[in-house]
Amino acid sequence: MAVDTLVRKKGYAKKLLKKAEKYAINTGADYIWCNARISALGFYEKNDYKIYGEEFYIDDIGQHYIMMKNLK
């Protein structure tokens, strides 16, 4: 997920994330995960996501970590 720089810091990303989490919960998921850009780690950490594994690179995008949140 990415939010255009013109609308960052307005709560849209958090609303999208919470909708995705609610959908996952409603469909019986135990956890939710993402490939988080280095610059987005703080956002996900504030929303209770934890880093799993080693840093990795996605071509043309940059460095990432897998982040997960337990939904149970």
Buried (B, 14 or more C-beta within 10 A) or exposed (E): BEBEEEEEEEEEBEEEBEEEBEEBEEEEEEEBBBEBBEEBBEBBEEBEBEBEEEEEEEEEEEEBBBBBBEBE
